């Protein structure tokens, strides 16, 4: 068995697709979760003014998107740990560290945005709609 055939077996198309999805979700999952949260809240806010029983849908949307963002942050931490300690290295490990750190920053920022939007649901939306 040659080294080339062993390398081909260890790097299949399925593993490449899985790896790409894993890295891109780690980087952009928080942004997608925040966008989903914003669209869900904006689309049902008027409905909840007329029927308060649907306010729980807003809370469920917040819980689901916070979970999505937490998963993205956890994946970013895994990518960050897979990287090297040298930020200036032009290797795969250096790129992993950069994308992992960027993913953590983006994820934490989006986690804060989703949490602040939940404050709207709790504090401001309890008041009478106009």
Buried (B, 14 or more C-beta within 10 A) or exposed (E): EEEEEEEEEEEEEEEEEEEEEEBEBBBBBBBBBBEBBBEBBEEBBEBBBEEEEEBEBBEEBBEBBBEBBBBBBBBBBBBBEBBBEEEEBEEEBBBBBBBBBBBBEBBBEBBEBBEEBBEEBEEEBEEEEE
